[in-house]
Amino acid sequence: MKTTLLLVEDEEGLADSLQTEFKIENMTVLWAKDGLDALAQFKAHADQIDLIILDWMLPRLDGFSVLRRIRRTSQVPIIMLTARDYIGDKVAGLTGGADDYLTKPFEMEELLARVAVALRHSHAGPQTAAVYHLDDLTVNTETKRVERHNQIVLLTPREYELLLALLTNQDQACTRDDLLNSVWGVDFQGQPNIVDVYVRELRAKIDTPDEKKLIHTVRGTGYMISDNVAAG
């Protein structure tokens, strides 16, 4: 079964080049040349789209706004591909729900590798379905449903994988390298501090001010999930 990508890019020359490369890789490509077109295409083909490659600076509606709107209803993998290389923009894109962030100019081989990683993580799942319970947190790996205090918690695919990596090592300290390899893969080429960025976002959703803290920082090591307050 072919992979279907939604390419959101207003530079026609680059869009043509990318479409050619993806088609060589036996992928089906849908092209949107502005933000509103991207939302319309996603609405029309949401069930078929496996991954979105999204520029930030787009006509009519910027890529960050597109990202946030899609994240309201879907956890489809999204890679931002943009000339904005300021670290604040990268953090905003990743914490806003993007699974990866690649700046222009770029090498096609790197983009293809990141697409492969995103798709692999999207399709991968635990070999055996399980339900994790920790205090009032429940994670069902078959349905990928996350609840805290009987309320559904909406996570991005990467946040969910990070939570699962912590839960499978409950009460044990996980190093940043452990989490990086488990969630992003050993071939990840980005910055190691991406783990800290995602832990911060995961905490904001799991450990709300009114809830008992479950995600703890282990100084000099990394992070741990535990219902033992003394752990962190």
Backbone hydrogen bonds, N-H to C=O, Kabsch-Sander energy under -0.5 kcal/mol:
donor,donor_aa,acceptor,acceptor_aa,energy
3,T,26,N,-0.6
5,L,3,T,-0.5
5,L,28,T,-3.1
6,L,51,L,-2.3
7,L,5,L,-0.6
7,L,30,L,-3.4
8,V,6,L,-0.6
8,V,53,I,-3.1
9,E,7,L,-0.7
9,E,32,A,-1.9
12,E,10,D,-0.9
15,A,11,E,-2.8
16,D,12,E,-2.7
17,S,13,G,-2.1
18,L,14,L,-2.8
19,Q,15,A,-2.5
20,T,16,D,-2.1
21,E,17,S,-2.1
22,F,18,L,-2.8
23,K,19,Q,-2.3
24,I,20,T,-1.8
25,E,21,E,-1.3
26,N,23,K,-1.7
27,M,22,F,-2.0
28,T,3,T,-3.0
30,L,5,L,-3.0
32,A,7,L,-2.9
35,G,59,P,-1.9
38,A,34,D,-2.0
39,L,35,G,-2.0
40,A,36,L,-2.1
41,Q,37,D,-2.7
42,F,38,A,-2.6
43,K,39,L,-2.4
44,A,40,A,-2.0
45,H,41,Q,-1.9
46,A,42,F,-0.9
48,Q,45,H,-1.9
49,I,45,H,-1.6
50,D,4,T,-2.9
51,L,4,T,-1.2
52,I,77,P,-2.4
53,I,6,L,-2.5
54,L,52,I,-0.6
54,L,79,I,-2.8
55,D,8,V,-2.0
58,L,56,W,-1.2
61,L,59,P,-2.7
63,G,56,W,-3.8
66,V,62,D,-1.8
67,L,63,G,-2.8
68,R,64,F,-2.3
69,R,65,S,-2.1
70,I,66,V,-2.5
71,R,67,L,-2.2
72,R,68,R,-0.6
72,R,69,R,-0.8
73,T,70,I,-1.5
74,S,70,I,-2.1
79,I,52,I,-3.0
80,M,78,I,-0.5
80,M,100,D,-2.4
81,L,54,L,-2.3
82,T,80,M,-0.5
82,T,102,L,-1.9
85,D,83,A,-1.0
89,D,86,Y,-0.9
90,K,86,Y,-1.8
91,V,87,I,-2.6
92,A,88,G,-2.3
93,G,89,D,-2.7
94,L,90,K,-2.6
95,T,91,V,-3.0
96,G,92,A,-1.5
97,G,94,L,-1.1
98,A,93,G,-2.4
99,D,78,I,-2.7
100,D,78,I,-1.3
102,L,80,M,-3.2
104,K,82,T,-2.1
110,E,107,E,-0.6
111,L,107,E,-1.9
112,L,108,M,-2.7
113,A,109,E,-1.9
114,R,110,E,-2.4
115,V,111,L,-2.5
116,A,112,L,-2.3
117,V,113,A,-2.2
118,A,114,R,-2.6
119,L,115,V,-2.5
120,R,116,A,-2.4
121,H,117,V,-2.5
122,S,118,A,-1.9
123,H,119,L,-2.3
124,A,120,R,-1.6
132,Y,139,V,-3.0
134,L,137,L,-2.6
137,L,134,L,-2.7
138,T,147,E,-2.8
139,V,132,Y,-2.3
140,N,145,R,-2.5
141,T,130,A,-3.1
141,T,139,V,-0.7
144,K,140,N,-1.8
145,R,140,N,-0.9
147,E,138,T,-2.8
148,R,151,Q,-2.6
149,H,136,D,-2.0
150,N,136,D,-0.5
151,Q,148,R,-1.3
153,V,146,V,-3.1
154,L,152,I,-0.5
155,L,153,V,-0.6
160,Y,156,T,-2.5
161,E,157,P,-2.2
162,L,158,R,-2.2
163,L,159,E,-2.5
164,L,160,Y,-2.5
165,A,161,E,-2.3
166,L,162,L,-2.0
167,L,163,L,-2.5
168,T,164,L,-2.4
169,N,166,L,-1.0
170,Q,167,L,-1.5
171,D,225,I,-2.7
172,Q,169,N,-2.2
174,C,223,Y,-3.5
176,R,221,T,-0.9
179,L,175,T,-2.2
180,L,176,R,-2.7
181,N,177,D,-2.6
182,S,178,D,-2.2
183,V,179,L,-2.7
184,W,179,L,-0.5
184,W,180,L,-2.1
185,G,180,L,-1.1
188,F,185,G,-1.6
194,I,191,Q,-1.8
195,V,192,P,-1.8
197,V,193,N,-1.8
198,Y,194,I,-2.3
199,V,195,V,-2.5
200,R,196,D,-2.1
201,E,197,V,-1.8
202,L,198,Y,-2.8
203,R,199,V,-2.8
204,A,200,R,-1.7
205,K,201,E,-1.0
205,K,202,L,-0.6
206,I,202,L,-2.7
207,D,203,R,-2.0
208,T,206,I,-1.0
211,E,208,T,-2.4
216,H,214,L,-0.6
216,H,224,M,-3.5
218,V,222,G,-2.6
219,R,217,T,-0.8
221,T,218,V,-2.4
222,G,218,V,-1.8
223,Y,174,C,-2.5
224,M,216,H,-2.3
226,S,214,L,-2.7
226,S,224,M,-0.5
229,V,227,D,-0.8
231,A,228,N,-2.4
232,G,229,V,-1.2
